[in-house]
């Protein structure tokens, strides 16, 4: 089963506090067992790596219940049901969600005034199923997807030599090749035998990676091209190769690369743009948004 969204967890979290003060960590553990979540689901981490997705959603469910006055915080990491919450559990609804909470006195005053910007229909339901921080990450992912398409369009519109320089800058940003000047002299230097260049794996040049760069618009890289590259690696007695393309690899090409004795890493257009975004190649940070939370130690 999938990890429940934070709204689906509101009623279970409220019920978990029905008998008095509870620790949020215990609620996370007990609900995970009660819902029959797998170890994999319970250990799934947020992109930050600091909290599990399930714990994050349980905490957001508790937070929204608190905004509606259905639970109250008693001390750090603990909460208990309020009289208002007890009254709701006497005749509980099938589910508690944000729409239900809007009917609870006092809840709307906590809602941001963004009604005019909210999507409608099915799209609104999808957004409402996400926690606020999940909504932010979803929006970021959408922006990065658009950026990736724009980056690929720019690469394809540039001269072929630009693509080779781009590969150099990306590899240097990732920690390969030493300085940009040294890497630039290495890539594109060989120019024969099916190899576009060679770059140092480390700043000391203790090992080398041979590179093939194909700037294709629509054509996919075939298994024949992979085997040609493997043959070139054998000529240079190289053990490692990197095949970069702006398009993609056929399934048989990936299969061929996986069966070869030499390590050949394949990077298609999609992965190329993701790496460019990750290492700030061809793009830059436009705006930084700081997300803050309560400093519990300040209030203790």
Beta strands, then each sheet from edge to edge (+ up, - down):
strand 1: 22-23
strand 2: 71-75
strand 3: 78-81
strand 4: 187-192
strand 5: 195-200
strand 6: 208-214
strand 7: 240-245
strand 8: 263-267
sheet 1: 1+ 3- 2+
sheet 2: 4+ 5- 6+ 7+ 8+
end
